[in-house]
Amino acid sequence: MKVRESGMPAENIWQSFFKPGQILGLLGLDERVADAVDFGCGYGTFTIPAALKVRGMVYSFDIDPQMIDATRKKALRRRLKNIRLHLCDFMSDGTGLPDASADYAMLYNILHAKEPARLLSEAFRILRPGGTAGIMHWNYDPKTPRGPPMNIRPRPEQCAQWAESAGFIIVKRHISLPPYHYGIVAQKGDNKCRLS
Ligand SMILES: C[S@@+](CC[C@H](N)C(=O)[O-])C[C@H]1O[C@@H](n2cnc3c(N)ncnc32)[C@H](O)[C@@H]1O
Protein backbone atom coordinates (compact mmCIF):
# COMPACT_ATOMS: atom_id res chain seq x y z
CA MET A 1 0.00 0.00 0.00
CA LYS A 2 1.26 3.47 -0.85
CA VAL A 3 2.72 5.24 2.18
CA ARG A 4 0.24 7.83 3.41
CA GLU A 5 0.90 11.43 2.38
CA SER A 6 3.66 10.38 0.01
CA GLY A 7 2.43 12.07 -3.14
CA MET A 8 4.89 14.41 -4.82
CA PRO A 9 4.57 18.05 -5.90
CA ALA A 10 5.86 19.21 -9.29
CA GLU A 11 9.48 18.22 -9.75
CA ASN A 12 10.93 21.74 -9.77
CA ILE A 13 9.29 22.43 -6.42
CA TRP A 14 10.55 19.17 -4.87
CA GLN A 15 14.11 19.70 -6.11
CA SER A 16 14.19 23.20 -4.63
CA PHE A 17 14.07 21.73 -1.10
CA PHE A 18 17.39 19.87 -1.26
CA LYS A 19 21.09 20.01 -1.96
CA PRO A 20 21.33 16.30 -2.73
CA GLY A 21 25.11 15.93 -3.10
CA GLN A 22 25.74 17.66 0.21
CA ILE A 23 23.00 15.72 1.98
CA LEU A 24 24.33 12.36 0.78
CA GLY A 25 27.79 13.21 2.10
CA LEU A 26 26.43 14.22 5.50
CA LEU A 27 24.39 11.03 5.67
CA GLY A 28 27.40 8.84 4.95
CA LEU A 29 26.65 7.89 1.37
CA ASP A 30 30.01 8.27 -0.31
CA GLU A 31 32.58 6.33 -2.32
CA ARG A 32 33.08 3.86 0.54
CA VAL A 33 29.64 2.47 -0.28
CA ALA A 34 29.41 -0.29 -2.86
CA ASP A 35 25.67 -1.02 -3.20
CA ALA A 36 22.85 1.27 -2.07
CA VAL A 37 19.08 0.90 -1.92
CA ASP A 38 16.66 3.80 -2.30
CA PHE A 39 13.29 3.19 -0.61
CA GLY A 40 10.85 5.34 -2.60
CA CYS A 41 13.05 7.00 -5.20
CA GLY A 42 10.50 9.61 -6.29
CA TYR A 43 11.97 11.73 -9.08
CA GLY A 44 15.40 10.20 -8.52
CA THR A 45 16.48 13.26 -6.55
CA PHE A 46 18.87 11.09 -4.52
CA THR A 47 19.15 7.97 -6.69
CA ILE A 48 21.00 9.84 -9.43
CA PRO A 49 23.65 11.54 -7.26
CA ALA A 50 24.00 8.32 -5.26
CA ALA A 51 24.77 6.40 -8.46
CA LEU A 52 27.50 8.94 -9.23
CA LYS A 53 29.09 8.29 -5.82
CA VAL A 54 28.86 4.56 -5.10
CA ARG A 55 31.24 1.89 -6.37
CA GLY A 56 28.46 -0.58 -7.14
CA MET A 57 24.73 -0.51 -7.85
CA VAL A 58 21.87 1.63 -6.67
CA TYR A 59 18.66 -0.39 -6.36
CA SER A 60 15.73 2.01 -6.41
CA PHE A 61 12.14 1.14 -5.58
CA ASP A 62 8.91 3.01 -6.04
CA ILE A 63 5.22 2.12 -6.23
CA ASP A 64 4.45 4.91 -8.72
CA PRO A 65 5.22 4.16 -12.38
CA GLN A 66 5.63 7.87 -13.10
CA MET A 67 8.38 8.15 -10.51
CA ILE A 68 10.18 5.10 -11.88
CA ASP A 69 9.88 6.57 -15.35
CA ALA A 70 11.20 9.98 -14.27
CA THR A 71 14.21 8.34 -12.60
CA ARG A 72 14.83 6.07 -15.57
CA LYS A 73 14.87 9.04 -17.98
CA LYS A 74 17.47 10.81 -15.85
CA ALA A 75 19.62 7.70 -15.61
CA LEU A 76 19.49 7.25 -19.39
CA ARG A 77 20.28 10.91 -20.04
CA ARG A 78 23.36 10.64 -17.84
CA ARG A 79 24.25 7.21 -19.20
CA LEU A 80 24.32 5.75 -15.71
CA LYS A 81 24.56 2.00 -15.90
CA ASN A 82 24.59 1.27 -12.18
CA ILE A 83 20.93 1.90 -11.38
CA ARG A 84 18.35 -0.87 -11.13
CA LEU A 85 14.77 0.39 -10.96
CA HIS A 86 11.96 -1.67 -9.48
CA LEU A 87 8.28 -0.85 -9.61
CA CYS A 88 7.06 -2.43 -6.40
CA ASP A 89 5.21 -1.99 -3.14
CA PHE A 90 7.91 -2.42 -0.55
CA MET A 91 5.46 -1.98 2.31
CA SER A 92 3.51 -5.08 1.30
CA ASP A 93 6.14 -7.12 -0.50
CA GLY A 94 9.52 -5.89 0.74
CA THR A 95 12.28 -5.31 -1.78
CA GLY A 96 12.96 -8.90 -2.74
CA LEU A 97 16.67 -8.25 -2.33
CA PRO A 98 18.68 -11.00 -0.63
CA ASP A 99 19.64 -10.76 3.03
CA ALA A 100 22.86 -8.85 3.69
CA SER A 101 23.30 -7.68 0.10
CA ALA A 102 23.68 -3.89 0.38
CA ASP A 103 25.86 -1.38 2.18
CA TYR A 104 23.53 1.57 2.43
CA ALA A 105 19.76 2.02 2.76
CA MET A 106 18.26 5.40 1.84
CA LEU A 107 15.17 6.13 3.92
CA TYR A 108 14.51 9.64 2.80
CA ASN A 109 11.18 11.35 3.46
CA ILE A 110 9.41 8.05 3.95
CA LEU A 111 9.37 7.20 7.67
CA HIS A 112 5.99 8.84 8.22
CA ALA A 113 4.66 5.50 6.95
CA LYS A 114 1.98 3.90 9.09
CA GLU A 115 4.34 1.03 9.80
CA PRO A 116 7.84 2.50 9.95
CA ALA A 117 9.06 -0.60 11.79
CA ARG A 118 8.32 -2.72 8.73
CA LEU A 119 10.43 -0.45 6.54
CA LEU A 120 13.31 -0.33 9.00
CA SER A 121 13.24 -4.12 9.43
CA GLU A 122 13.46 -4.57 5.68
CA ALA A 123 16.37 -2.12 5.54
CA PHE A 124 18.08 -4.00 8.38
CA ARG A 125 17.56 -7.33 6.64
CA ILE A 126 19.11 -6.32 3.33
CA LEU A 127 22.11 -4.54 4.83
CA ARG A 128 25.44 -6.24 5.27
CA PRO A 129 26.93 -6.18 8.77
CA GLY A 130 28.40 -2.73 9.21
CA GLY A 131 26.02 -1.30 6.62
CA THR A 132 24.39 2.07 7.05
CA ALA A 133 20.83 3.38 7.03
CA GLY A 134 20.53 7.07 6.24
CA ILE A 135 17.29 8.60 7.46
CA MET A 136 16.12 12.03 6.39
CA HIS A 137 12.86 13.76 7.12
CA TRP A 138 11.14 17.11 7.25
CA ASN A 139 11.88 19.16 10.34
CA TYR A 140 9.25 18.87 13.02
CA ASP A 141 8.07 22.35 12.30
CA PRO A 142 4.67 23.35 10.90
CA LYS A 143 6.30 26.22 8.98
CA THR A 144 8.08 23.99 6.45
CA PRO A 145 6.65 24.63 2.97
CA ARG A 146 5.70 20.94 2.62
CA GLY A 147 5.90 17.67 4.50
CA PRO A 148 3.45 15.29 6.12
CA PRO A 149 0.83 16.72 8.50
CA MET A 150 2.24 17.30 11.96
CA ASN A 151 0.15 14.54 13.52
CA ILE A 152 1.99 11.91 11.48
CA ARG A 153 5.32 13.69 11.00
CA PRO A 154 8.02 11.89 12.98
CA ARG A 155 10.38 13.73 15.28
CA PRO A 156 14.07 12.81 15.03
CA GLU A 157 13.97 11.07 18.42
CA GLN A 158 11.11 8.89 17.19
CA CYS A 159 12.99 7.87 14.05
CA ALA A 160 16.08 7.05 16.10
CA GLN A 161 14.02 4.99 18.52
CA TRP A 162 12.34 3.07 15.69
CA ALA A 163 15.74 2.41 14.13
CA GLU A 164 17.10 1.12 17.44
CA SER A 165 14.07 -1.15 17.83
CA ALA A 166 14.81 -2.60 14.39
CA GLY A 167 18.33 -3.46 15.59
CA PHE A 168 20.32 -0.45 14.40
CA ILE A 169 22.95 1.41 16.39
CA ILE A 170 22.59 5.17 16.06
CA VAL A 171 25.82 6.74 14.86
CA LYS A 172 24.53 10.30 14.41
CA ARG A 173 21.30 11.27 16.13
CA HIS A 174 20.58 14.62 14.58
CA ILE A 175 22.19 16.18 11.55
CA SER A 176 20.87 19.49 10.42
CA LEU A 177 20.11 19.50 6.69
CA PRO A 178 18.98 23.06 6.06
CA PRO A 179 16.71 24.55 5.18
CA TYR A 180 13.96 22.06 6.00
CA HIS A 181 15.29 18.65 6.91
CA TYR A 182 17.16 16.64 9.51
CA GLY A 183 19.12 13.44 9.18
CA ILE A 184 20.08 10.41 11.24
CA VAL A 185 22.79 7.87 10.51
CA ALA A 186 22.28 4.35 11.83
CA GLN A 187 24.38 1.26 11.47
CA LYS A 188 23.78 -2.45 11.35
CA GLY A 189 26.08 -3.31 14.21
CA ASP A 190 29.55 -4.46 13.53
CA ASN A 191 32.63 -3.70 15.53
CA LYS A 192 34.63 -2.71 12.46
CA CYS A 193 32.81 0.60 12.21
CA ARG A 194 33.22 2.06 8.72
CA LEU A 195 31.90 5.45 9.70
CA SER A 196 33.87 8.05 11.50
C1 LIG B 1 7.76 11.70 -0.31
S1 LIG B 1 8.38 10.81 -1.68
C2 LIG B 1 10.14 10.82 -1.35
C3 LIG B 1 10.96 10.52 -2.56
C4 LIG B 1 12.47 10.46 -2.34
N1 LIG B 1 12.83 9.52 -1.31
C5 LIG B 1 13.01 11.82 -2.02
O1 LIG B 1 13.22 12.11 -0.83
O2 LIG B 1 13.18 12.63 -2.95
C6 LIG B 1 7.95 9.13 -1.29
C7 LIG B 1 8.06 8.18 -2.46
O3 LIG B 1 7.79 6.85 -1.99
C8 LIG B 1 6.95 6.21 -2.91
N2 LIG B 1 6.17 5.18 -2.19
C9 LIG B 1 5.15 5.40 -1.33
N3 LIG B 1 4.69 4.24 -0.85
C10 LIG B 1 5.43 3.26 -1.42
C11 LIG B 1 5.39 1.84 -1.32
N4 LIG B 1 4.51 1.22 -0.54
N5 LIG B 1 6.28 1.12 -2.07
C12 LIG B 1 7.16 1.76 -2.89
N6 LIG B 1 7.23 3.11 -3.02
C13 LIG B 1 6.38 3.85 -2.29
C14 LIG B 1 6.08 7.31 -3.49
O4 LIG B 1 5.54 6.95 -4.74
C15 LIG B 1 7.07 8.48 -3.56
O5 LIG B 1 7.71 8.53 -4.80
PDBQT file of the ligand as one rigid body, heavy atoms in Angstrom, charges set to zero:
ROOT
HETATM    1  C1  LIG A 201       7.762  11.704  -0.313  1.00  0.00    +0.000 C 
HETATM    2  S1  LIG A 201       8.380  10.812  -1.683  1.00  0.00    +0.000 S 
HETATM    3  C2  LIG A 201      10.140  10.819  -1.347  1.00  0.00    +0.000 C 
HETATM    4  C3  LIG A 201      10.964  10.515  -2.563  1.00  0.00    +0.000 C 
HETATM    5  C4  LIG A 201      12.469  10.457  -2.343  1.00  0.00    +0.000 C 
HETATM    6  N1  LIG A 201      12.826   9.523  -1.306  1.00  0.00    +0.000 N 
HETATM    7  C5  LIG A 201      13.010  11.823  -2.018  1.00  0.00    +0.000 C 
HETATM    8  O1  LIG A 201      13.219  12.109  -0.830  1.00  0.00    +0.000 OA
HETATM    9  O2  LIG A 201      13.184  12.626  -2.952  1.00  0.00    +0.000 OA
HETATM   10  C6  LIG A 201       7.955   9.134  -1.288  1.00  0.00    +0.000 C 
HETATM   11  C7  LIG A 201       8.062   8.180  -2.463  1.00  0.00    +0.000 C 
HETATM   12  O3  LIG A 201       7.789   6.853  -1.991  1.00  0.00    +0.000 OA
HETATM   13  C8  LIG A 201       6.946   6.206  -2.914  1.00  0.00    +0.000 C 
HETATM   14  N2  LIG A 201       6.171   5.180  -2.194  1.00  0.00    +0.000 N 
HETATM   15  C9  LIG A 201       5.153   5.401  -1.325  1.00  0.00    +0.000 A 
HETATM   16  N3  LIG A 201       4.694   4.241  -0.855  1.00  0.00    +0.000 NA
HETATM   17  C10 LIG A 201       5.429   3.256  -1.424  1.00  0.00    +0.000 A 
HETATM   18  C11 LIG A 201       5.394   1.842  -1.325  1.00  0.00    +0.000 A 
HETATM   19  N4  LIG A 201       4.514   1.218  -0.543  1.00  0.00    +0.000 N 
HETATM   20  N5  LIG A 201       6.283   1.122  -2.067  1.00  0.00    +0.000 NA
HETATM   21  C12 LIG A 201       7.159   1.757  -2.888  1.00  0.00    +0.000 A 
HETATM   22  N6  LIG A 201       7.229   3.111  -3.017  1.00  0.00    +0.000 NA
HETATM   23  C13 LIG A 201       6.379   3.845  -2.288  1.00  0.00    +0.000 A 
HETATM   24  C14 LIG A 201       6.084   7.307  -3.493  1.00  0.00    +0.000 C 
HETATM   25  O4  LIG A 201       5.538   6.946  -4.739  1.00  0.00    +0.000 OA
HETATM   26  C15 LIG A 201       7.066   8.475  -3.561  1.00  0.00    +0.000 C 
HETATM   27  O5  LIG A 201       7.715   8.527  -4.801  1.00  0.00    +0.000 OA
ENDROOT
TORSDOF 0
